[in-house]
Amino acid sequence: MGLTVSLSTTGTKTLNSTLTNNGTINWSGGVINGGGTIQNSTSAMLNISFPQDNYLRSR
């Protein structure tokens, strides 16, 4: 069984490698920057809820 992690930030976070998600990620703030990937396992969840002034950006 996977775990749940909640991530909320006002700063920019850099993802340059693979983030493998085996549980639940609740992301609710900040900018994700970089050339990495998010890989969900079959039963994993990635929930993203940004305020309108935030966005996802990749190189």
Distance bins in CASP14 RR format, pairs under 12 A and 6 or more apart:
PFRMAT RR
TARGET T0000
AUTHOR 0000-0000-0000
RMODE 2
METHOD distances of the structure
MODEL  1
1 22 0 0 0 0 1 0 0 0 0 0 0
1 23 0 0 0 0 1 0 0 0 0 0 0
1 24 0 0 0 0 0 1 0 0 0 0 0
1 41 0 0 0 0 0 1 0 0 0 0 0
1 43 0 0 0 0 1 0 0 0 0 0 0
1 44 0 0 0 0 0 1 0 0 0 0 0
2 20 0 0 0 0 0 1 0 0 0 0 0
2 21 0 0 0 0 1 0 0 0 0 0 0
2 22 1 0 1 0 0 0 0 0 0 0 0
2 23 1 1 0 0 0 0 0 0 0 0 0
2 24 1 0 0 1 0 0 0 0 0 0 0
2 25 0 0 0 0 0 1 0 0 0 0 0
2 40 0 0 0 0 0 1 0 0 0 0 0
2 41 0 0 0 0 1 0 0 0 0 0 0
2 42 0 0 0 0 0 1 0 0 0 0 0
2 43 0 0 0 0 1 0 0 0 0 0 0
2 44 1 0 0 1 0 0 0 0 0 0 0
2 45 0 0 0 0 0 1 0 0 0 0 0
3 21 0 0 0 0 1 0 0 0 0 0 0
3 22 1 0 0 1 0 0 0 0 0 0 0
3 23 1 0 1 0 0 0 0 0 0 0 0
3 24 1 0 0 1 0 0 0 0 0 0 0
3 25 0 0 0 0 1 0 0 0 0 0 0
3 26 0 0 0 0 0 1 0 0 0 0 0
3 44 0 0 0 0 0 1 0 0 0 0 0
3 45 0 0 0 0 0 1 0 0 0 0 0
4 21 0 0 0 0 0 1 0 0 0 0 0
4 22 0 0 0 0 0 1 0 0 0 0 0
4 23 1 0 0 1 0 0 0 0 0 0 0
4 24 1 0 1 0 0 0 0 0 0 0 0
4 25 1 0 0 1 0 0 0 0 0 0 0
4 26 1 0 0 1 0 0 0 0 0 0 0
4 27 0 0 0 0 0 1 0 0 0 0 0
4 44 0 0 0 0 0 1 0 0 0 0 0
4 45 0 0 0 0 1 0 0 0 0 0 0
4 46 0 0 0 0 0 1 0 0 0 0 0
4 47 0 0 0 0 1 0 0 0 0 0 0
5 19 0 0 0 0 0 1 0 0 0 0 0
5 21 0 0 0 0 1 0 0 0 0 0 0
5 22 0 0 0 0 0 1 0 0 0 0 0
5 23 0 0 0 0 1 0 0 0 0 0 0
5 24 1 0 0 1 0 0 0 0 0 0 0
5 25 1 0 1 0 0 0 0 0 0 0 0
5 26 1 0 0 1 0 0 0 0 0 0 0
5 27 0 0 0 0 1 0 0 0 0 0 0
5 28 0 0 0 0 0 1 0 0 0 0 0
5 44 0 0 0 0 0 1 0 0 0 0 0
5 45 0 0 0 0 0 1 0 0 0 0 0
5 46 0 0 0 0 0 1 0 0 0 0 0
5 47 0 0 0 0 0 1 0 0 0 0 0
6 24 0 0 0 0 1 0 0 0 0 0 0
6 25 0 0 0 0 1 0 0 0 0 0 0
6 26 1 0 1 0 0 0 0 0 0 0 0
6 27 0 0 0 0 1 0 0 0 0 0 0
6 28 1 0 0 1 0 0 0 0 0 0 0
6 29 0 0 0 0 0 1 0 0 0 0 0
6 47 0 0 0 0 1 0 0 0 0 0 0
6 48 0 0 0 0 0 1 0 0 0 0 0
6 49 0 0 0 0 0 1 0 0 0 0 0
7 13 1 0 0 1 0 0 0 0 0 0 0
7 15 0 0 0 0 0 1 0 0 0 0 0
7 19 0 0 0 0 0 1 0 0 0 0 0
7 21 0 0 0 0 0 1 0 0 0 0 0
7 24 0 0 0 0 0 1 0 0 0 0 0
7 25 1 0 0 1 0 0 0 0 0 0 0
7 26 1 0 0 1 0 0 0 0 0 0 0
7 27 1 0 1 0 0 0 0 0 0 0 0
7 28 1 0 0 1 0 0 0 0 0 0 0
7 29 1 0 0 1 0 0 0 0 0 0 0
7 30 0 0 0 0 1 0 0 0 0 0 0
7 31 0 0 0 0 0 1 0 0 0 0 0
7 32 0 0 0 0 1 0 0 0 0 0 0
7 38 0 0 0 0 0 1 0 0 0 0 0
7 46 0 0 0 0 0 1 0 0 0 0 0
7 47 0 0 0 0 0 1 0 0 0 0 0
7 48 0 0 0 0 1 0 0 0 0 0 0
7 49 0 0 0 0 0 1 0 0 0 0 0
7 50 0 0 0 0 0 1 0 0 0 0 0
8 25 0 0 0 0 0 1 0 0 0 0 0
8 26 0 0 0 0 1 0 0 0 0 0 0
8 27 1 0 0 1 0 0 0 0 0 0 0
8 28 1 0 1 0 0 0 0 0 0 0 0
8 29 1 0 1 0 0 0 0 0 0 0 0
8 30 1 0 0 1 0 0 0 0 0 0 0
8 47 0 0 0 0 0 1 0 0 0 0 0
8 48 0 0 0 0 0 1 0 0 0 0 0
8 49 0 0 0 0 1 0 0 0 0 0 0
8 50 0 0 0 0 0 1 0 0 0 0 0
8 51 0 0 0 0 0 1 0 0 0 0 0
8 54 0 0 0 0 0 1 0 0 0 0 0
9 27 0 0 0 0 1 0 0 0 0 0 0
9 28 0 0 0 0 1 0 0 0 0 0 0
9 29 1 0 1 0 0 0 0 0 0 0 0
9 30 1 0 1 0 0 0 0 0 0 0 0
9 31 0 0 0 0 1 0 0 0 0 0 0
9 32 0 0 0 0 1 0 0 0 0 0 0
9 50 0 0 0 0 0 1 0 0 0 0 0
9 54 0 0 0 0 0 1 0 0 0 0 0
10 28 0 0 0 0 0 1 0 0 0 0 0
10 29 1 0 0 1 0 0 0 0 0 0 0
10 30 1 0 0 1 0 0 0 0 0 0 0
10 31 0 0 0 0 1 0 0 0 0 0 0
10 50 0 0 0 0 0 1 0 0 0 0 0
10 51 0 0 0 0 0 1 0 0 0 0 0
10 53 0 0 0 0 0 1 0 0 0 0 0
10 54 0 0 0 0 1 0 0 0 0 0 0
11 29 0 0 0 0 1 0 0 0 0 0 0
11 30 1 0 1 0 0 0 0 0 0 0 0
11 31 1 0 0 1 0 0 0 0 0 0 0
11 32 0 0 0 0 0 1 0 0 0 0 0
11 33 0 0 0 0 1 0 0 0 0 0 0
11 54 0 0 0 0 1 0 0 0 0 0 0
12 29 0 0 0 0 0 1 0 0 0 0 0
12 30 1 0 0 1 0 0 0 0 0 0 0
12 31 1 0 1 0 0 0 0 0 0 0 0
12 32 1 0 0 1 0 0 0 0 0 0 0
12 33 1 0 1 0 0 0 0 0 0 0 0
12 34 0 0 0 0 1 0 0 0 0 0 0
12 54 0 0 0 0 0 1 0 0 0 0 0
12 55 0 0 0 0 0 1 0 0 0 0 0
12 56 0 0 0 0 0 1 0 0 0 0 0
12 57 0 0 0 0 1 0 0 0 0 0 0
13 19 0 0 0 0 0 1 0 0 0 0 0
13 27 0 0 0 0 1 0 0 0 0 0 0
13 29 0 0 0 0 1 0 0 0 0 0 0
13 30 1 0 0 1 0 0 0 0 0 0 0
13 31 1 0 0 1 0 0 0 0 0 0 0
13 32 1 0 1 0 0 0 0 0 0 0 0
13 33 1 0 0 1 0 0 0 0 0 0 0
13 34 0 0 0 0 1 0 0 0 0 0 0
13 36 0 0 0 0 0 1 0 0 0 0 0
13 38 0 0 0 0 0 1 0 0 0 0 0
13 54 0 0 0 0 0 1 0 0 0 0 0
13 56 0 0 0 0 0 1 0 0 0 0 0
13 57 0 0 0 0 0 1 0 0 0 0 0
14 30 0 0 0 0 0 1 0 0 0 0 0
14 31 0 0 0 0 1 0 0 0 0 0 0
14 32 0 0 0 0 1 0 0 0 0 0 0
14 33 1 0 1 0 0 0 0 0 0 0 0
14 34 1 0 1 0 0 0 0 0 0 0 0
14 35 0 0 0 0 1 0 0 0 0 0 0
14 36 0 0 0 0 1 0 0 0 0 0 0
14 57 0 0 0 0 0 1 0 0 0 0 0
14 58 0 0 0 0 0 1 0 0 0 0 0
14 59 0 0 0 0 0 1 0 0 0 0 0
15 21 0 0 0 0 0 1 0 0 0 0 0
15 25 0 0 0 0 0 1 0 0 0 0 0
15 27 0 0 0 0 0 1 0 0 0 0 0
15 31 0 0 0 0 0 1 0 0 0 0 0
15 32 1 0 1 0 0 0 0 0 0 0 0
15 33 1 0 0 1 0 0 0 0 0 0 0
15 34 1 0 1 0 0 0 0 0 0 0 0
15 35 1 0 0 1 0 0 0 0 0 0 0
15 36 1 0 1 0 0 0 0 0 0 0 0
15 37 1 0 0 1 0 0 0 0 0 0 0
15 38 1 0 0 1 0 0 0 0 0 0 0
15 39 0 0 0 0 0 1 0 0 0 0 0
15 56 0 0 0 0 0 1 0 0 0 0 0
15 57 0 0 0 0 0 1 0 0 0 0 0
15 58 0 0 0 0 1 0 0 0 0 0 0
15 59 0 0 0 0 0 1 0 0 0 0 0
16 32 0 0 0 0 0 1 0 0 0 0 0
16 33 0 0 0 0 1 0 0 0 0 0 0
16 34 1 0 1 0 0 0 0 0 0 0 0
16 35 1 0 1 0 0 0 0 0 0 0 0
16 36 1 0 1 0 0 0 0 0 0 0 0
16 37 0 0 0 0 1 0 0 0 0 0 0
16 58 0 0 0 0 0 1 0 0 0 0 0
16 59 0 0 0 0 1 0 0 0 0 0 0
17 34 0 0 0 0 1 0 0 0 0 0 0
17 35 0 0 0 0 1 0 0 0 0 0 0
17 36 1 0 1 0 0 0 0 0 0 0 0
17 37 0 0 0 0 1 0 0 0 0 0 0
17 38 0 0 0 0 0 1 0 0 0 0 0
17 39 0 0 0 0 0 1 0 0 0 0 0
18 35 0 0 0 0 0 1 0 0 0 0 0
18 36 1 0 0 1 0 0 0 0 0 0 0
18 37 1 0 1 0 0 0 0 0 0 0 0
18 38 1 0 0 1 0 0 0 0 0 0 0
18 39 1 0 1 0 0 0 0 0 0 0 0
18 40 0 0 0 0 0 1 0 0 0 0 0
19 25 0 0 0 0 1 0 0 0 0 0 0
19 27 0 0 0 0 0 1 0 0 0 0 0
19 32 0 0 0 0 1 0 0 0 0 0 0
19 34 0 0 0 0 0 1 0 0 0 0 0
19 35 0 0 0 0 0 1 0 0 0 0 0
19 36 1 0 0 1 0 0 0 0 0 0 0
19 37 1 0 0 1 0 0 0 0 0 0 0
19 38 1 0 1 0 0 0 0 0 0 0 0
19 39 1 0 0 1 0 0 0 0 0 0 0
19 40 0 0 0 0 1 0 0 0 0 0 0
19 41 0 0 0 0 0 1 0 0 0 0 0
19 44 0 0 0 0 0 1 0 0 0 0 0
19 46 0 0 0 0 1 0 0 0 0 0 0
20 36 0 0 0 0 0 1 0 0 0 0 0
20 37 0 0 0 0 1 0 0 0 0 0 0
20 38 0 0 0 0 1 0 0 0 0 0 0
20 39 1 0 1 0 0 0 0 0 0 0 0
20 40 0 0 0 0 1 0 0 0 0 0 0
20 41 1 0 0 1 0 0 0 0 0 0 0
20 44 0 0 0 0 1 0 0 0 0 0 0
20 46 0 0 0 0 0 1 0 0 0 0 0
21 27 0 0 0 0 0 1 0 0 0 0 0
21 37 0 0 0 0 0 1 0 0 0 0 0
21 38 1 0 0 1 0 0 0 0 0 0 0
21 39 1 0 0 1 0 0 0 0 0 0 0
21 40 1 0 1 0 0 0 0 0 0 0 0
21 41 1 0 0 1 0 0 0 0 0 0 0
21 42 0 0 0 0 0 1 0 0 0 0 0
21 43 0 0 0 0 0 1 0 0 0 0 0
21 44 1 0 1 0 0 0 0 0 0 0 0
21 45 1 0 0 1 0 0 0 0 0 0 0
21 46 1 0 0 1 0 0 0 0 0 0 0
21 47 0 0 0 0 0 1 0 0 0 0 0
22 38 0 0 0 0 0 1 0 0 0 0 0
22 39 0 0 0 0 1 0 0 0 0 0 0
22 40 0 0 0 0 1 0 0 0 0 0 0
22 41 1 0 1 0 0 0 0 0 0 0 0
22 42 0 0 0 0 1 0 0 0 0 0 0
22 43 0 0 0 0 1 0 0 0 0 0 0
22 44 1 0 1 0 0 0 0 0 0 0 0
22 45 0 0 0 0 0 1 0 0 0 0 0
22 46 0 0 0 0 0 1 0 0 0 0 0
23 38 0 0 0 0 0 1 0 0 0 0 0
23 39 0 0 0 0 0 1 0 0 0 0 0
23 40 0 0 0 0 1 0 0 0 0 0 0
23 41 1 0 0 1 0 0 0 0 0 0 0
23 42 0 0 0 0 0 1 0 0 0 0 0
23 43 1 0 0 1 0 0 0 0 0 0 0
23 44 1 0 1 0 0 0 0 0 0 0 0
23 45 1 0 0 1 0 0 0 0 0 0 0
23 46 0 0 0 0 1 0 0 0 0 0 0
23 47 0 0 0 0 0 1 0 0 0 0 0
24 40 0 0 0 0 1 0 0 0 0 0 0
24 41 0 0 0 0 0 1 0 0 0 0 0
24 43 0 0 0 0 1 0 0 0 0 0 0
24 44 1 0 0 1 0 0 0 0 0 0 0
24 45 1 0 1 0 0 0 0 0 0 0 0
24 46 1 0 0 1 0 0 0 0 0 0 0
24 47 1 0 0 1 0 0 0 0 0 0 0
24 48 0 0 0 0 0 1 0 0 0 0 0
25 32 0 0 0 0 0 1 0 0 0 0 0
25 38 1 0 0 1 0 0 0 0 0 0 0
25 39 0 0 0 0 0 1 0 0 0 0 0
25 40 0 0 0 0 1 0 0 0 0 0 0
25 41 0 0 0 0 0 1 0 0 0 0 0
25 44 1 0 0 1 0 0 0 0 0 0 0
25 45 1 0 0 1 0 0 0 0 0 0 0
25 46 1 0 1 0 0 0 0 0 0 0 0
25 47 1 0 0 1 0 0 0 0 0 0 0
25 48 0 0 0 0 1 0 0 0 0 0 0
25 49 0 0 0 0 0 1 0 0 0 0 0
26 45 0 0 0 0 1 0 0 0 0 0 0
26 46 0 0 0 0 1 0 0 0 0 0 0
26 47 1 0 1 0 0 0 0 0 0 0 0
26 48 0 0 0 0 1 0 0 0 0 0 0
26 49 1 0 0 1 0 0 0 0 0 0 0
26 50 0 0 0 0 0 1 0 0 0 0 0
27 38 0 0 0 0 1 0 0 0 0 0 0
27 45 0 0 0 0 0 1 0 0 0 0 0
27 46 1 0 0 1 0 0 0 0 0 0 0
27 47 1 0 0 1 0 0 0 0 0 0 0
27 48 1 0 1 0 0 0 0 0 0 0 0
27 49 1 0 0 1 0 0 0 0 0 0 0
27 50 1 0 0 1 0 0 0 0 0 0 0
27 54 0 0 0 0 1 0 0 0 0 0 0
27 56 0 0 0 0 1 0 0 0 0 0 0
28 46 0 0 0 0 0 1 0 0 0 0 0
28 47 0 0 0 0 1 0 0 0 0 0 0
28 48 1 0 0 1 0 0 0 0 0 0 0
28 49 1 0 1 0 0 0 0 0 0 0 0
28 50 1 0 0 1 0 0 0 0 0 0 0
28 51 0 0 0 0 1 0 0 0 0 0 0
28 54 0 0 0 0 1 0 0 0 0 0 0
29 47 0 0 0 0 0 1 0 0 0 0 0
29 48 0 0 0 0 1 0 0 0 0 0 0
29 49 0 0 0 0 1 0 0 0 0 0 0
29 50 1 0 1 0 0 0 0 0 0 0 0
29 51 1 0 0 1 0 0 0 0 0 0 0
29 52 0 0 0 0 0 1 0 0 0 0 0
29 53 0 0 0 0 0 1 0 0 0 0 0
29 54 1 0 1 0 0 0 0 0 0 0 0
29 55 0 0 0 0 0 1 0 0 0 0 0
29 56 0 0 0 0 0 1 0 0 0 0 0
30 48 0 0 0 0 0 1 0 0 0 0 0
30 49 0 0 0 0 0 1 0 0 0 0 0
30 50 1 0 0 1 0 0 0 0 0 0 0
30 51 0 0 0 0 1 0 0 0 0 0 0
30 53 0 0 0 0 1 0 0 0 0 0 0
30 54 1 0 1 0 0 0 0 0 0 0 0
30 55 0 0 0 0 1 0 0 0 0 0 0
30 56 0 0 0 0 1 0 0 0 0 0 0
30 57 0 0 0 0 0 1 0 0 0 0 0
31 48 0 0 0 0 0 1 0 0 0 0 0
31 50 0 0 0 0 1 0 0 0 0 0 0
31 51 0 0 0 0 0 1 0 0 0 0 0
31 53 0 0 0 0 0 1 0 0 0 0 0
31 54 1 0 0 1 0 0 0 0 0 0 0
31 55 1 0 0 1 0 0 0 0 0 0 0
31 56 1 0 0 1 0 0 0 0 0 0 0
31 57 1 0 0 1 0 0 0 0 0 0 0
31 58 0 0 0 0 0 1 0 0 0 0 0
32 38 0 0 0 0 1 0 0 0 0 0 0
32 46 0 0 0 0 0 1 0 0 0 0 0
32 48 0 0 0 0 1 0 0 0 0 0 0
32 50 0 0 0 0 1 0 0 0 0 0 0
32 54 0 0 0 0 1 0 0 0 0 0 0
32 55 0 0 0 0 1 0 0 0 0 0 0
32 56 1 0 1 0 0 0 0 0 0 0 0
32 57 1 0 0 1 0 0 0 0 0 0 0
32 58 0 0 0 0 1 0 0 0 0 0 0
32 59 0 0 0 0 0 1 0 0 0 0 0
33 54 0 0 0 0 0 1 0 0 0 0 0
33 55 0 0 0 0 0 1 0 0 0 0 0
33 56 0 0 0 0 1 0 0 0 0 0 0
33 57 1 0 1 0 0 0 0 0 0 0 0
33 58 1 0 0 1 0 0 0 0 0 0 0
33 59 1 0 0 1 0 0 0 0 0 0 0
34 56 0 0 0 0 0 1 0 0 0 0 0
34 57 1 0 0 1 0 0 0 0 0 0 0
34 58 1 0 0 1 0 0 0 0 0 0 0
34 59 1 0 1 0 0 0 0 0 0 0 0
35 56 0 0 0 0 0 1 0 0 0 0 0
35 57 0 0 0 0 1 0 0 0 0 0 0
35 58 1 0 1 0 0 0 0 0 0 0 0
35 59 1 0 1 0 0 0 0 0 0 0 0
36 56 0 0 0 0 0 1 0 0 0 0 0
36 57 0 0 0 0 0 1 0 0 0 0 0
36 58 1 0 0 1 0 0 0 0 0 0 0
36 59 0 0 0 0 1 0 0 0 0 0 0
37 46 0 0 0 0 0 1 0 0 0 0 0
37 58 0 0 0 0 1 0 0 0 0 0 0
38 44 0 0 0 0 1 0 0 0 0 0 0
38 45 0 0 0 0 0 1 0 0 0 0 0
38 46 1 0 0 1 0 0 0 0 0 0 0
38 47 0 0 0 0 0 1 0 0 0 0 0
38 48 0 0 0 0 1 0 0 0 0 0 0
38 56 0 0 0 0 0 1 0 0 0 0 0
38 58 0 0 0 0 0 1 0 0 0 0 0
39 46 0 0 0 0 1 0 0 0 0 0 0
40 46 1 0 1 0 0 0 0 0 0 0 0
40 47 0 0 0 0 0 1 0 0 0 0 0
46 56 0 0 0 0 0 1 0 0 0 0 0
48 54 0 0 0 0 1 0 0 0 0 0 0
48 55 0 0 0 0 0 1 0 0 0 0 0
48 56 1 0 0 1 0 0 0 0 0 0 0
50 56 0 0 0 0 1 0 0 0 0 0 0
50 57 0 0 0 0 0 1 0 0 0 0 0
END
